Amino acid sequence: MFVIELVYTADLSHIDAAMKAHVAFLNKHYAAGTFLVSGRKIPRDGGIILAAGSDRDAIEAIVQEDPFVSRGLATYRIIAFRASQRADDIGERIDRIDGPTGGGGGGRRARSG
C-alpha cells in the first residue's frame, strides 16, 4: 500500500481552477480499485491519497497523470507501507470524524479537494 502526499506549489486559485480535472483523475483510479481514501490536508496546502498496490513504479506512473502534478501545481511524495492491521468499521469511523460531507474524508466517493 502507499500513502501519496501532494504539496501544492501554486496559488489556491490555480488549484481550484484544476480541481475538476483532479477529481476526474481521482474518480478514474477509485473505479480502477487503486485509490481507497483521499482528501485535502488541513491547513489546505496539499492532499493525501491512500492507494492499494505493491508496485511503486505503477503508483509513480499514476501520480504523473494527476493534473495537479502534470500542470506543475503540486509536488508529491510516495510512502510505501505494509498494512498489518485495520479497523473492521473503517468507513463508519471516517464518517464519525468528518461526517459524510464534512471536513476532510468522510463519504464514499471522490470529491473536490
Buried (B, 14 or more C-beta within 10 A) or exposed (E): BBBBBBEBBBEEEBBEBBBEBBBEBBBBBBEEEBBBBBBBBEEEBBBBBBBBBEEEEEBEEBBEEBBBBBBEBBEBEBEEEEEEEEEEEEBEEBBEEBEEEEEBBBBEEBBEB
